[in-house]
Amino acid sequence: MSMGNYAKHAAVWDWSGHDRSGEVNCWLTLAQKYGTRVLSAMCATGKVASALAEECLTVTAVDITTEMINEGRRKYGHSPNLTFREGDICALDLATKDYDFTFIATTDIHHLHTSEAREKALASLATHTRPGGGLGIELWYPPDKSFASPWREFQPLVPPTPGEPKAWKKGRTEYDASTKLVTITQEVFVERDGVVEQFPHAFSLQLFSREDLYGTLARAGYIEVAEYGSYDLEPWEQGSSKWIVEAVRR
Ligand SMILES: C[S@@+](CC[C@H](N)C(=O)[O-])C[C@H]1O[C@@H](n2cnc3c(N)ncnc32)[C@H](O)[C@@H]1O
């Protein structure tokens, strides 16, 4: 339940057509503080990684799901600055061990449900980063109160590229403040040549406190240096829409 149906989802992962330029600028700005060699962890098809490669960074994009990596290579494999690798963030062994900057985007770290798994992941990134190199993580700040959203339908914001399938979703989100667990239940619809296929994509995200994060960062070999509350890198404050943490490898 916690992992979702990423293999099945890969072919239509970038279905929504929403503008990700703010997110790309965020990671570009942070990466350029440290250098040009960048590791994008839990990258899915590498859409953001490919945009960074277009900005002349040398990017390695890693994901555990074979289908995501294959789809990323199909879409963005032409980019000379972008390399895809299949791998588990908790046990990476890449040839390059001196990246300038590594990042985990879109609250993906919450797929790792235990402090132990998160520590392994961050320690694994640390062993692939030069001393003084940077780390960026986009997290989901744990809300104080539980909530449950109703089922909603999500349609793509732009028509699909000719020849590509059309996808849309129905989904709902529940959050239990006592366990800090977010449960996301989705049905994905994919239309190819007039035929609609449907499959479930359900997963849970384990949120955690700032103290938990800072302890994990310290044990993994990092010192936190800043917290931001938006992709424009404004300082984080209570109620900020984003929670982005920057840390430096000791
Ligand atoms: C929400 S998606 C990532 C979205 C991505 N950040 C983007 O911008 O499109 C989460 C991804 O994490 C990957 N993943 C989950 N556990 C992983 C692990 N232990 N190591 C590497 N990737 C993992 C999944 O295969 C999936 O592609």
The ligand as an ORCA input file, in Angstrom:
! r2SCAN-3c Opt
* xyz 0 1
  C       6.099     10.947     -6.397
  S       7.222     10.087     -7.383
  C       8.508     11.225     -7.740
  C       8.117     12.405     -8.519
  C       9.286     13.151     -9.009
  N       9.962     13.847     -7.940
  C       8.891     14.102    -10.110
  O       9.318     15.246    -10.047
  O       8.195     13.727    -11.032
  C       8.073      9.088     -6.221
  C       9.171      8.292     -6.870
  O       9.987      7.726     -5.844
  C      10.457      6.488     -6.335
  N      10.966      5.732     -5.186
  C      10.249      5.211     -4.167
  N      11.069      4.605     -3.289
  C      12.327      4.762     -3.765
  C      13.604      4.367     -3.298
  N      13.752      3.664     -2.157
  N      14.699      4.703     -4.022
  C      14.563      5.402     -5.193
  N      13.367      5.800     -5.686
  C      12.265      5.494     -4.979
  C       9.262      5.886     -7.048
  O       9.645      4.904     -7.972
  C       8.652      7.122     -7.711
  O       9.083      7.266     -9.032
*
